[in-house]
Amino acid sequence: MEEQKDSSDKITFKVKHLDKYHDIVIDARYESKDQHQQIFEQLESITGVPSRYTTDFSILRNMNPSDVNNANRRVIYVPDSLSRYSARNNIFSLNIRDGERFHLQSYVHYEHWITKRISMRYELVEERDVPEVGCIQTYCHSRCTASFFKRLKDLVNNDAMNAKITQLVQPLLESDMEAFKIFMEFNVRQNFYPPCVWRTRTLAETGYTYQFDYYLRTRG
């Protein structure tokens, strides 16, 4: 951990995983990236999935004081050990209150840039936005059952199977990346993904500022 700040403020909020609530504590005495890492370590303790196999977690924050006309802000965090870490999102900017409750959703995907294996990603949804039954756009009860999570956890933690999958899948994905580099070399890739001004402005208003790299930076 980096040098501590003078402030001793802490936030403790609740995360519901399956049928149990767990405390997650964020200590403001540490740098922003270390606050993110605190959450990854606590999620590892809660779920039993090693943080080295977790690529990111997002917090879906309802920015409206009421439950109508929700204006959601999705903020994504990655472990501080990963190369794509960005310090632009401060946990405390979300104004999470002590005792506030979130529900944990889990997803798996194949991460070919960093972990090069099937990896876990999490999403925290405010409890007030979780329906009592059924599913909505931002939350699905069927994805939060013990049997479904066990299936995902077993996939991520199965080192032998992941080694076999990586051996077969990674070269194919890296071939795609080589193709993208050729498009960048000829200065044409940006034409495949033209920017949408409205979408860019909308994402920027929610704090999302990531820029896709369509050009080959090392080109003379």
C-alpha positions in Angstrom: 0.0 0.0 0.0 1.2 3.6 -0.7 1.7 6.2 1.9 -1.3 6.9 3.9 -3.2 10.2 3.9 -4.0 12.2 7.1 -7.8 11.5 6.8 -9.1 8.6 8.7 -12.5 8.5 7.0 -13.9 5.1 6.2 -17.0 3.9 4.4 -18.6 0.6 5.3 -21.4 -0.6 3.0 -23.2 -3.9 2.6 -23.0 -6.3 -0.3 -25.5 -9.1 -0.7 -23.9 -12.2 -2.2 -26.4 -15.1 -2.6 -28.5 -14.9 0.6 -26.0 -13.2 2.9 -24.9 -9.6 3.5 -21.2 -8.9 3.9 -19.4 -5.7 5.0 -17.0 -4.0 2.5 -14.8 -1.3 4.1 -13.0 1.4 2.1 -10.3 3.3 3.9 -9.7 6.9 2.7 -6.2 7.0 4.2 -5.0 5.1 1.2 -4.5 6.2 -2.4 -7.4 5.8 -4.8 -6.0 2.7 -6.6 -5.4 1.1 -3.2 -9.0 1.7 -2.2 -10.0 -0.1 -5.4 -7.7 -3.0 -4.5 -9.2 -3.2 -1.0 -12.6 -4.0 -2.6 -11.0 -6.7 -4.9 -9.4 -8.4 -1.9 -12.7 -8.3 0.1 -14.6 -9.7 -2.9 -12.1 -12.5 -3.0 -12.9 -13.2 0.6 -16.6 -13.1 0.0 -16.8 -15.2 -3.2 -13.8 -17.5 -2.9 -12.6 -16.5 -6.4 -8.9 -15.3 -6.4 -8.6 -11.6 -7.3 -5.9 -12.5 -9.8 -8.7 -14.1 -11.8 -11.0 -11.1 -11.5 -10.6 -8.5 -14.2 -13.0 -5.7 -13.0 -16.0 -4.8 -10.9 -18.5 -2.0 -11.7 -20.8 0.0 -9.5 -24.1 0.9 -11.0 -25.0 4.0 -9.2 -28.5 5.6 -9.2 -27.7 9.3 -9.3 -31.4 10.4 -8.6 -32.5 10.9 -5.1 -35.9 9.3 -5.9 -36.7 5.9 -7.4 -38.3 7.4 -10.6 -36.5 8.5 -13.8 -33.3 6.8 -12.6 -30.1 8.2 -14.0 -27.6 5.4 -13.6 -23.9 6.0 -13.6 -21.8 2.9 -14.2 -18.2 3.2 -12.8 -15.7 0.4 -13.6 -12.6 -0.5 -11.5 -9.8 -2.9 -12.3 -7.1 -4.3 -10.0 -4.1 -1.9 -9.5 -1.8 -4.7 -10.8 -3.4 -4.6 -14.3 -1.9 -2.5 -17.1 -5.3 -0.9 -18.0 -5.8 0.5 -14.5 -7.2 4.1 -14.6 -7.2 6.4 -11.7 -9.9 8.6 -13.1 -12.7 7.1 -10.9 -12.5 7.8 -7.2 -14.7 5.5 -5.1 -15.6 8.4 -2.8 -17.0 10.5 -5.7 -20.0 8.1 -5.8 -21.1 9.4 -2.4 -21.7 5.9 -1.0 -23.2 6.1 2.5 -22.3 4.0 5.5 -24.6 1.1 5.7 -25.9 1.4 2.1 -26.8 -1.9 0.5 -25.8 -3.3 -2.9 -26.5 -6.7 -4.6 -23.6 -8.6 -6.2 -24.0 -9.9 -9.8 -21.3 -12.2 -11.3 -20.2 -12.7 -14.9 -17.5 -14.6 -16.6 -15.7 -13.9 -19.9 -12.5 -14.8 -21.6 -9.9 -12.1 -21.0 -7.3 -12.4 -23.8 -5.4 -9.2 -23.0 -4.4 -9.7 -19.4 -5.3 -12.9 -17.6 -5.5 -15.0 -20.8 -8.1 -17.2 -19.3 -11.8 -17.4 -18.3 -12.1 -14.6 -15.6 -14.7 -13.2 -13.3 -16.2 -9.7 -13.3 -18.6 -8.3 -10.8 -21.3 -5.7 -10.8 -22.7 -4.0 -7.7 -26.3 -2.8 -8.0 -28.1 -0.6 -5.5 -30.6 -2.5 -3.4 -33.4 0.0 -4.2 -33.0 -0.8 -7.9 -33.3 -4.6 -7.4 -36.8 -6.0 -8.1 -38.4 -8.4 -5.6 -38.8 -11.0 -8.3 -37.9 -11.4 -12.0 -35.4 -9.4 -14.0 -34.9 -5.9 -15.2 -32.2 -4.4 -17.5 -29.7 -3.9 -14.7 -30.4 -6.9 -12.5 -31.4 -10.5 -12.9 -32.3 -12.8 -10.0 -31.6 -15.9 -12.0 -28.0 -14.9 -12.3 -27.7 -14.6 -8.5 -28.5 -18.1 -7.4 -26.1 -20.4 -5.5 -26.2 -23.0 -8.3 -25.4 -20.4 -11.1 -22.6 -18.8 -9.1 -21.0 -22.2 -8.4 -21.0 -23.0 -12.1 -19.2 -19.7 -12.8 -16.8 -20.1 -9.9 -15.9 -23.7 -11.0 -15.1 -22.4 -14.5 -12.8 -19.7 -13.3 -11.0 -21.8 -10.7 -10.5 -24.8 -13.0 -6.8 -24.3 -13.9 -6.5 -27.5 -15.9 -9.4 -26.7 -18.2 -8.3 -23.0 -18.5 -4.9 -24.1 -19.6 -6.4 -26.2 -22.4 -8.8 -23.5 -23.5 -6.1 -20.8 -23.5 -3.8 -23.0 -25.6 -6.5 -23.3 -28.2 -8.2 -19.9 -28.1 -5.4 -17.4 -27.4 -3.6 -17.9 -30.7 -6.9 -17.2 -32.6 -7.6 -14.0 -30.7 -4.0 -12.9 -31.1 -4.4 -13.3 -34.8 -7.3 -11.0 -34.7 -5.1 -8.5 -32.8 -2.5 -8.7 -35.5 -5.2 -8.0 -38.1 -6.2 -4.9 -36.2 -2.5 -3.7 -36.2 -2.4 -4.0 -40.0 -5.6 -1.9 -40.2 -4.0 0.6 -38.0 -0.8 0.6 -40.0 -2.8 1.5 -43.1 -4.7 4.1 -41.2 -8.1 2.6 -41.9 -9.3 1.0 -38.6 -11.0 4.2 -37.3 -13.4 4.0 -40.3 -14.7 0.7 -39.1 -15.8 2.2 -35.8 -16.8 5.8 -36.5 -17.4 7.8 -33.3 -21.0 8.7 -32.3 -21.0 12.3 -31.0 -24.2 11.8 -29.0 -23.0 8.5 -27.5 -19.6 10.0 -26.7 -21.2 13.1 -25.0 -23.6 10.9 -23.1 -20.8 8.6 -21.8 -18.7 11.6 -20.9 -21.5 13.0 -18.8 -21.5 9.8 -16.7 -17.8 10.1 -16.1 -16.7 7.6 -18.9 -13.6 9.0 -20.7 -11.8 6.0 -22.1 -10.5 6.5 -25.7 -10.2 3.6 -28.0 -6.8 3.4 -29.7 -7.5 3.2 -33.5 -4.0 4.3 -34.6 -0.6 2.7 -34.4 1.2 5.0 -31.9 4.7 3.8 -32.9 4.2 4.6 -36.6 6.8 7.0 -38.0 
